[in-house]
Amino acid sequence: MKLNQNNRGLAAEKAAALFLQQQGLSLLAQNYSCRYGEIDLIMRESKTLVFVEVRLRTHRGFTSAADSIDQRKQQKLIRVAQFYLQSHDLNMPCRFDAILFDNSEYQSPNWIRNAIDT
């Protein structure tokens, strides 16, 4: 069965969540969306809230998975995270990570901690 782009993205998000859980993080939310946009995964590592962007690039003609998180996307993620914190009345340390897949086998993800400077 051939997966369409949406299904490949969901599979990458599930693989990323599993990978991060194996690293000791706890999953709080997947595909959190609000009026400002969406965050793929919201995790917790000890006392830190971790907002995770998952990127999959399978075609070499496009930019790399890391390069696809441009300034505009970063600003959008920050706005969504701020909304999440306010709507859940949270005041705790946060960071933005990225899980990058450069193939559709969802193996050997590249985990970038603090992928976005805030």
Protein Blocks (a to p, Z undefined) as FASTA:
>chain_A
ZZdfklmmmmmmmmmmmmmmmnopacfbghiacfkbccfbacdehjaccdddddddfbfk
bccfklmmcfklmmmmmmmmmmmmmmnopacdddddddddfbfkopaiacdehkbcZZ
